[in-house]
Amino acid sequence: MYSERLIDHFQNPRNVGELPAPAVTVEASNPACGDILRISARFEGGVVAEVRYKTRGCTASIAAGSALTEWLAGRSKQDLSGFRPTIIEELVGGLEPESKHVRVLCATAVQLLARSAS
């Protein structure tokens, strides 16, 4: 059963969409389940000033993308490098065993974003 926080992010996703250039856009995918997460972030002074996401996937992937954008806002490039998959699970109030793949999807997207923003 999904947590209240996960359901809230799924039903009321935050920061949906894409940002135009010069925003950095990255895409992570999970070939096993087919989920795709695209993150667009605009940096100012080395900090995420604005962020958007689009996802194609399960309920947990949609909710995790939303929660991830809230976490990313205001974070430095150094903060992104310190991102761990368990952060997503904490942000959405836990994940069912069959949904834990979204931790890796989000972590991959953050790693790509950190590298692209350099």
C-alpha positions as CSV (number, residue, x, y, z in Angstrom):
1,M,0.0,0.0,0.0
2,Y,1.3,3.4,-0.9
3,S,2.0,6.1,1.7
4,E,0.0,9.3,2.0
5,R,2.9,11.4,0.7
6,L,3.4,9.2,-2.3
7,I,-0.3,9.3,-3.1
8,D,-0.3,13.1,-2.7
9,H,2.6,13.5,-5.1
10,F,0.9,11.2,-7.6
11,Q,-2.5,13.0,-7.4
12,N,-1.0,16.5,-7.2
13,P,2.3,16.3,-9.0
14,R,4.6,19.4,-8.6
15,N,6.8,21.0,-11.3
16,V,5.5,19.0,-14.3
17,G,6.8,20.1,-17.7
18,E,10.0,21.0,-19.4
19,L,12.2,24.1,-19.3
20,P,13.6,25.7,-22.5
21,A,17.3,26.2,-23.1
22,P,19.6,27.1,-21.5
23,A,18.2,24.7,-18.9
24,V,19.9,21.3,-18.6
25,T,17.7,18.4,-19.6
26,V,18.6,14.8,-18.8
27,E,16.7,11.5,-19.3
28,A,17.0,8.3,-17.3
29,S,15.3,5.1,-18.1
30,N,14.8,1.7,-16.6
31,P,14.9,-0.9,-19.4
32,A,13.5,-3.6,-17.2
33,C,10.2,-1.9,-16.6
34,G,10.2,0.8,-19.2
35,D,9.9,3.8,-16.9
36,I,11.4,7.1,-18.2
37,L,12.2,10.2,-16.1
38,R,13.2,13.5,-17.8
39,I,14.5,16.3,-15.6
40,S,15.0,19.9,-16.8
41,A,16.8,22.3,-14.5
42,R,18.0,25.8,-14.8
43,F,21.0,26.8,-12.7
44,E,21.9,30.2,-11.4
45,G,25.2,30.6,-9.6
46,G,25.7,26.9,-9.3
47,V,22.3,26.3,-7.7
48,V,19.1,24.8,-9.1
49,A,16.9,27.9,-9.6
50,E,14.0,26.1,-11.4
51,V,13.2,22.5,-12.1
52,R,10.6,20.5,-14.0
53,Y,10.0,16.9,-14.8
54,K,8.1,14.5,-17.1
55,T,7.8,10.8,-16.5
56,R,6.3,7.8,-18.2
57,G,5.9,5.0,-15.7
58,C,4.1,3.6,-12.7
59,T,2.4,5.5,-9.8
60,A,5.6,5.4,-7.8
61,S,7.7,6.8,-10.7
62,I,5.3,9.7,-11.2
63,A,5.2,10.5,-7.5
64,A,9.0,10.1,-7.1
65,G,9.6,12.5,-10.0
66,S,7.5,15.1,-8.3
67,A,9.2,14.6,-4.9
68,L,12.6,14.8,-6.6
69,T,11.9,18.2,-8.1
70,E,11.0,19.6,-4.7
71,W,14.3,18.2,-3.3
72,L,16.3,19.5,-6.2
73,A,15.0,23.1,-5.9
74,G,17.7,25.3,-4.3
75,R,20.3,22.6,-4.3
76,S,23.9,23.2,-5.3
77,K,25.8,21.0,-7.9
78,Q,27.7,19.6,-4.9
79,D,24.4,18.6,-3.2
80,L,23.5,16.7,-6.4
81,S,26.7,14.7,-6.2
82,G,25.7,13.6,-2.7
83,F,22.3,12.3,-3.7
84,R,21.6,8.7,-2.6
85,P,18.7,6.5,-3.7
86,T,17.3,6.2,-0.2
87,I,16.5,10.0,-0.2
88,I,13.6,9.3,-2.7
89,E,12.2,6.6,-0.4
90,E,12.3,9.1,2.5
91,L,10.7,11.8,0.4
92,V,7.7,9.7,-0.6
93,G,7.2,8.1,2.8
94,G,8.4,4.6,1.8
95,L,8.2,2.4,-1.2
96,E,6.7,-1.1,-1.7
97,P,9.3,-3.7,-2.7
98,E,8.0,-3.8,-6.3
99,S,8.4,0.0,-6.5
100,K,12.0,0.3,-5.2
101,H,13.3,0.6,-8.8
102,V,12.3,4.3,-8.8
103,R,15.1,5.0,-6.3
104,V,17.6,4.0,-9.0
105,L,15.7,5.8,-11.7
106,C,15.8,9.1,-9.7
107,A,19.4,8.6,-8.6
108,T,20.5,8.0,-12.2
109,A,18.7,11.2,-13.3
110,V,20.4,13.2,-10.5
111,Q,23.8,11.8,-11.5
112,L,23.2,12.8,-15.1
113,L,22.1,16.2,-14.1
114,A,25.1,16.7,-11.9
115,R,27.5,15.8,-14.7
116,S,25.6,17.9,-17.3
117,A,25.6,20.9,-15.1
118,S,29.3,21.0,-14.7
